[in-house]
Amino acid sequence: MSKATKLIRKLGVLIVGVPLFILGVILIPLPGPGLLVCFAALVLISMEFDQAKPHVHRIRKQMNKVVDISRTRAQKFSDKHDPASQAPDNDKSPKTTSTKKPTK
């Protein structure tokens, strides 16, 4: 690649990446994927700028930890609330009693 092409590519990544990152920061307190947008912008910027790569690696490690914790909690929740894993309790079955009046 020529120097002009590299410069144009860096400028393009910067022109798209920075506003995307700013949008992600704005979306953080609002409902929506603010952190994911910030991460996507950081990944885009790190393609051309080596200074962003350590931040991408650190955030990726943190995201993997969060995913692992979420999976563990979801598994515990499903094990606790899964009706198939619980034994049926016969004492809670409805009791039917006949209340017929004697006929004359």
Secondary structure, DSSP 8 states (H G I E B T S, - for coil): --HHHHHHHHHHHHHHHHHHHHHHHHHSSSSS-HHHHHHHHHHHHHTT-GGGHHHHHHHHHHHHHHHHHHHHHHHHHHHHH-TTTS---GGGS-----------
